[in-house]
Amino acid sequence: MRAFRLAYDGTQYRGFQRQPHGDTVEDELFAALRALDAFSGEKPEGYAAAGRTDAGVSARAQTVGFESPEWLTPRALNAELSESVRAWAFADAPDGFHATHHAQYREYVYHLHAPDVDDDRARETARRLSGVHDFHNLTTDSKNTERDVSLSLERENEYLVVTARAGGFPRGLVRRLVALLHDVATGGSFDRLSRVLSPEPLDGPLGVPAAPAHPLVLADVGYDLDFEVDDRAAANCREVFESLAVERRTRARVADSLYSQ
């Protein structure tokens, strides 16, 4: 049994988990493993993933575990993966390892464009939302909605980097936490936080819409495993995503030029 760390640009995928319509990261992973003749059947034996990122969400440390042949390394996997998905580290795992259930924590980072945000109000909002709460009003899930969440903030020029950490997150919770934080930090009432965290359900216009998906990254997943970085695979990962970053900065520069007249 082995666990692999994956980084991917999720903006071109309909999420991580396979689904009937549309390309997913898992589709890419399974196609690469089949091309390498690393498994047969519908999916690898013992396969599980750390989490199901939504359409448009990227990852730096998505983690998958399955029964793997000894020769399968991140660099071997990258030879068949598309460039938007890169493996960069692996760890031997004990029999019965389950990448979903054995995760000790998950950490998401949201890059919020926030030149209009009052940082003091944002930090106070993050403080009030941190801790053990029933977040049933901030997820579409109907059960297991009580979680112990830690929110921290860091200002980086026009962006407020929001880090959310918990053992696990109900569906859509991080994006709704960010949307709520932005609302209060741009002049919304702190009283809304108590209303959102109350036992009564919020419907219609009182509900909290999810913030956009593309600024969100699954940044880390914790396990009691010793991950070994594949130096060549990690270097390739940096090269691929540095190139993507340059391409997108260039696009942004062109877009800036269209209204800078």
C-alpha positions in Angstrom: 0.0 0.0 0.0 1.3 3.5 -0.9 0.1 7.0 -0.6 0.9 9.7 -3.3 0.8 13.4 -3.0 -0.8 15.2 -6.0 -0.8 18.8 -7.1 -3.2 20.0 -9.8 -4.7 23.0 -11.4 -8.4 22.4 -10.9 -9.7 25.3 -13.0 -10.1 23.0 -16.1 -11.7 20.1 -14.2 -15.2 19.4 -13.0 -13.8 18.4 -9.6 -11.6 15.7 -8.3 -14.0 12.7 -8.0 -15.1 10.8 -11.1 -18.6 11.6 -12.4 -20.7 10.7 -15.4 -20.3 14.0 -17.3 -17.0 15.9 -17.6 -13.3 15.5 -17.1 -12.1 15.1 -13.5 -8.7 14.8 -11.8 -9.6 11.2 -10.9 -10.3 10.4 -14.5 -6.7 11.6 -15.3 -5.2 9.6 -12.5 -6.9 6.3 -13.4 -6.1 6.8 -17.1 -2.4 7.2 -16.2 -2.4 4.2 -13.9 -4.1 2.1 -16.7 -1.5 3.3 -19.2 1.2 2.1 -16.8 -0.6 -1.2 -16.3 -0.5 -0.5 -12.6 -4.0 -2.0 -11.9 -6.9 -3.8 -13.6 -10.6 -3.3 -13.0 -12.7 -0.3 -12.2 -10.2 1.2 -9.7 -7.0 0.2 -7.8 -7.4 -2.1 -4.9 -7.7 -0.3 -1.6 -8.1 3.1 -3.4 -9.2 6.2 -1.5 -8.5 9.9 -1.7 -8.2 12.5 1.0 -11.0 14.7 -0.3 -13.4 15.5 -3.1 -12.4 19.0 -4.3 -15.2 20.8 -6.2 -15.1 21.9 -9.8 -12.5 24.7 -10.2 -10.7 24.0 -6.9 -6.9 23.3 -7.1 -4.7 21.2 -4.8 -1.1 21.2 -3.6 -1.3 18.1 -1.4 -4.3 16.0 -2.5 -3.5 12.5 -1.3 -4.5 9.1 -2.7 -3.7 5.7 -1.4 -3.9 2.3 -3.1 -2.2 -1.1 -3.5 0.8 0.0 -5.7 3.5 -1.9 -7.4 7.0 -1.2 -6.0 8.2 0.4 -9.2 5.5 3.0 -9.2 7.0 6.4 -8.3 5.8 9.9 -8.7 8.1 10.5 -11.7 6.7 7.3 -13.3 3.2 8.5 -12.7 3.9 11.9 -14.2 5.1 10.3 -17.4 1.4 9.4 -18.2 -0.4 12.2 -16.3 -1.5 15.4 -18.1 0.7 18.4 -17.2 -2.1 19.9 -15.1 -1.8 17.0 -12.6 1.6 16.3 -11.0 2.6 13.7 -8.5 5.6 14.8 -6.3 5.9 12.6 -3.2 5.0 9.2 -1.9 5.0 7.2 1.3 4.7 3.5 2.2 1.5 2.9 4.2 0.4 0.1 6.4 -2.2 -2.5 5.3 -5.7 -1.1 5.6 -4.6 2.5 5.1 -7.5 4.7 4.0 -6.6 8.2 2.6 -10.0 9.5 3.6 -10.6 8.1 7.1 -7.0 8.2 8.3 -6.4 11.9 7.5 -5.7 13.8 10.8 -6.5 17.2 9.4 -7.2 19.0 6.2 -6.0 22.5 5.4 -7.5 24.8 2.7 -6.2 28.2 1.6 -8.4 30.7 -0.1 -6.9 33.7 -2.0 -9.5 36.4 -1.4 -9.1 39.5 -3.6 -9.9 42.0 -0.8 -8.8 45.6 -1.3 -12.2 46.6 0.1 -11.9 44.5 3.3 -11.4 45.9 6.8 -8.7 43.6 8.1 -9.6 44.1 11.8 -13.2 43.2 11.1 -12.1 40.2 9.1 -9.9 38.9 11.9 -12.7 39.4 14.4 -15.0 37.5 12.1 -12.5 34.7 11.7 -12.1 34.5 15.5 -15.8 34.2 16.0 -16.2 31.5 13.4 -13.3 29.4 14.7 -13.9 26.7 17.2 -16.6 24.0 17.5 -19.8 25.0 15.8 -22.6 23.4 14.0 -22.2 24.7 10.5 -25.4 23.3 9.1 -26.3 26.7 7.6 -23.1 26.8 5.6 -23.2 23.5 3.8 -25.6 21.4 1.7 -24.8 18.3 3.8 -27.6 17.2 6.2 -25.4 15.4 8.8 -22.0 15.6 10.4 -22.1 19.4 10.2 -20.6 20.0 13.6 -16.8 20.6 13.2 -13.9 22.2 15.1 -12.6 24.7 12.5 -9.6 27.1 12.8 -9.5 30.2 10.6 -6.4 32.4 10.2 -5.7 35.4 8.0 -2.7 36.9 6.3 -2.7 40.1 4.3 -0.7 40.0 1.0 -1.1 43.3 -0.8 -4.6 43.2 -2.4 -5.3 39.7 -1.2 -6.4 38.3 2.1 -5.1 34.8 2.4 -7.6 32.8 4.5 -6.4 29.4 5.9 -9.1 27.0 7.2 -8.0 23.9 9.1 -10.2 21.1 10.5 -10.3 17.3 10.7 -12.7 17.5 7.7 -15.1 19.9 6.0 -18.7 19.4 5.0 -19.5 20.1 1.4 -19.0 23.8 0.4 -18.1 24.9 4.0 -14.8 26.7 3.3 -16.2 28.7 0.4 -19.3 29.8 2.4 -17.1 30.7 5.4 -15.1 33.0 3.1 -18.2 34.5 1.6 -19.6 35.2 5.1 -16.2 36.6 6.3 -16.1 39.0 3.3 -19.7 40.1 3.9 -19.0 41.1 7.5 -15.6 42.5 6.8 -17.0 44.9 4.2 -19.7 46.3 6.5 -22.1 43.5 7.2 -23.4 43.1 10.8 -21.6 40.9 13.3 -25.1 39.8 14.4 -25.3 37.8 11.2 -22.7 35.4 12.5 -24.8 34.4 15.5 -27.8 34.0 13.2 -25.8 31.7 10.8 -24.5 29.6 13.7 -27.9 29.3 15.4 -29.9 26.0 15.3 -32.6 27.6 13.0 -32.1 27.0 9.3 -31.5 29.9 6.9 -33.5 29.8 3.7 -33.7 31.9 0.5 -32.1 35.4 0.7 -30.9 34.8 4.3 -28.6 32.0 3.2 -24.9 32.4 2.5 -23.9 31.8 -1.2 -20.5 30.1 -1.8 -17.5 32.2 -2.8 -16.0 31.4 -6.2 -14.2 28.1 -6.5 -11.0 29.0 -8.4 -9.2 30.9 -5.6 -9.4 27.8 -3.3 -6.5 25.3 -2.8 -6.3 22.1 -0.8 -3.0 23.0 0.7 -2.2 20.1 3.1 -3.5 16.9 4.5 -1.9 15.4 7.6 -1.1 11.7 8.2 1.0 9.6 10.4 3.2 8.8 7.4 6.7 9.7 6.3 6.4 11.2 2.8 9.5 11.0 0.6 9.8 13.8 -2.0 10.7 12.6 -5.4 13.2 15.3 -6.3 12.9 15.0 -10.1 9.1 14.9 -9.9 9.0 17.9 -7.5 11.3 19.9 -9.8 9.0 19.0 -12.8 6.0 20.1 -10.7 7.5 23.5 -10.0 8.5 24.0 -13.6 5.0 23.2 -14.9 3.2 25.4 -12.5 5.7 28.2 -12.7 5.1 28.2 -16.5 1.4 28.3 -15.8 1.8 31.2 -13.4 3.7 33.2 -16.1 1.1 32.5 -18.7 -1.7 33.7 -16.3 0.2 36.8 -15.3 0.6 37.7 -18.9 -3.1 37.2 -19.5 -3.8 39.5 -16.5 -1.4 42.1 -17.9 -3.2 42.1 -21.3 -6.5 42.4 -19.5 -5.2 45.4 -17.5 -4.1 47.0 -20.8 -7.7 46.9 -22.1 -9.0 49.3 -19.6 -5.9 51.4 -18.8 -6.6 54.1 -21.3 
